[in-house]
Amino acid sequence: MKATVTKATFNRTWNGAKGDVHYFDVAFDNGDYGSYGTKERNQTAFVVGQQAEYERVEDGEYNGQPKYKIKVPYDGNKSGGGGKGRPAGDPKSFAASYAKDIVKALIEAGHLKATGDITPLIQHYFETFHKLLQ
């Protein structure tokens, strides 16, 4: 399925035997919703305002209502390490990921403080990378 993301909110972290899994509440403009689990604390698969491909799988009930898992569809390709292959991403997804990585690296290197509004800086890098990737 493909729809525009209307909500992607961090919900909780589960500490499993293979490491942490971070869960996000995700909703789409077509009314679909569910829980998305990932190893990435700052997930970029579902970004509010952007279209995303996804799979919705029924996952039992909660308080008499159906629960759903939201998954990123895989194209069937396997990586050399035995992990699941990733779907081909669109330029917006790559640009958002690169922008986040650059700002995170600047903060970790001490060139930028994590306080204040860093949104304009992330937006600058996003627009730069998005133009390059088109």
Number of C-alpha atoms within 10 A of each C-alpha: 10 12 17 17 22 20 17 23 16 17 13 13 15 12 10 8 6 7 9 15 17 20 21 22 17 22 21 21 14 11 8 15 20 20 22 24 22 15 14 12 15 11 17 15 23 25 19 17 14 14 19 19 17 16 13 18 13 11 13 11 10 8 6 7 8 11 16 18 17 22 17 17 14 15 11 10 11 12 10 8 7 7 9 13 15 14 13 9 11 13 16 20 20 17 22 20 19 18 22 19 14 15 20 16 13 14 14 12 10 10 10 13 14 13 7 6 9 12 9 9 13 21 15 12 20 23 15 14 19 19 12 10 12 8
